[in-house]
Amino acid sequence: MRTIVKKAKGKMSAFIKKKELLLLLLFFSFPVFAENSIERRAHALYKEVRCPECAAQSIAESETPQSKALRGFIVEQLEEGKSDETIRDELGTLFGEDILFRSSFDSNPLFSWLFSFVLLLGIILLFFWKGYQSRAK
């Protein structure tokens, strides 16, 4: 009976030591998690930014000097604590909105598309109405 109690105490103290070790590792690894967070955010931004030289690729896929410079710029901005949206805005002002695959929403193209469909619908209705009037006479 005593050996069972000693074994249980030994297992319990080993469990507590493992738990304390795990807490210490978590406590001291926060800078590592922060670095991983910056890397994750940087890679997400790399995929959103178009390569200035080869417009069909993102800077994550491209190996041109301009892409490498843009990747360095993004990492610097993230390390300074700037938000992703601020970095996107800054890239848009420096290189134009075409540098981003996902450009900011602009109501002018939406208005143009909607206006053209409404105009087409109006012309079709006008033809049907004129055809109906000519048959009625």
N, C-alpha and C positions, 0 to 999 in steps of 0.2 A: 504494500500500500504506500509506504514511504517513497519507494522508487518511482511510483506513478506520479505522486505529488511533485517530486523533484524534477521529473521529466516535463511535467506540465508547467512548472515555474520556469524551467530552462527555455521551453518553447515560447512562453509568454514574454520573457525578457528579450529573447531574440526578436520577437515580433515588435516589441516596443522599440528596440534599437533600429530595426528596419524602418519603422514609422518615423522615428526621429531623423534618421539619415535621409529619408525621402523628403521630409519637411525642410531640412537644411539644403538639400539639392535644389528644391523648388525656390527657396528664398534667395540663394545666390545665383540662380540662373535667369533671373528677370532681364538682365541686359542682353542675354542671348535671345530671349523671346522678343525683346524689342528690336533686335537686329533682324530677326526672322520676319517681324512685322514690316519693317522698312523694305526688306527684300521682296516680300510678297506684294506690297503696294507698288514697288518699283516695277516688278514684272507685269503687274496689271496695267500700269501706265505705259510700259513699253509696247504692249499689244494694241493700245489705243492710238499711238502716235505713228504717223506715216513716215517712211523714210523719204527725206527730201530728194535723194538722188534716184531711187527706184521706187516710184510712187505706188506700186502695187503691193509692196511689202511693208510690214511694220518694222520698227527699229529693233524689235526682239528677234526678227528673222534675218535682218540685214547685217552685213559685216563691213559696210562702208565707213570711212573715217567720220562722216557727218553723223551716222547713226551712233557710233561709239561716243562722239562728243555729246549728242543728245542724251544718251543713257547716263553719262557722267553728270550732265546738268540736272537730270531728274533726281539722281541719287543725292547730289548736293542740296537740292531744294528740300528733299524729304528729311535729310539730316538736320537742316535748319528748322524743321518743324512746320513747314508749310503744308497746307491741305492739298489733296488731290485736285480739287476744283480750282484752287489758286494756281497750281502748276499748269493745269489745262488752259486757264485764261492767259497766263503769261506766255505759254507756247503759242497760243492763238494770236496774241498781239505781236510777238516777235516774228512769226513765220506765216501768219495768215490762218484763217479758219480751215484751209485745206490740209493743214498738217495733221489734223485730227480725223480719224476714221469716223468718229461719232461727233459730228459738228453740233453746235448749239442750235436749238430749235429757232427757226425764223418763220414768221407768219407770212412773209411775202410769197414764198413758193407754194404754201398751202392755199393762199388766196388765188394765185394764178391757176393752180390745178382745179380748184373748185369753180372758178369763174369760167374756165374753158368748158367744163362739163355742163354747167348751167346754160351757157351759150349754145352748146350743141343740142341740149334738150329743148331749148326755146326754138331753135331753127326747125327741129323735127316736128314739134307741136305746131309751128306756123304752117309747115307744108301740109300736115294732116288737116288743119283747120281750113286752109284754102281749098284743098281737095274736097272736103265735105261741103263747102259753100258752093263750089262749081257743080256738084252733083245735085244739090238741092234746087238749083235754078232750072 
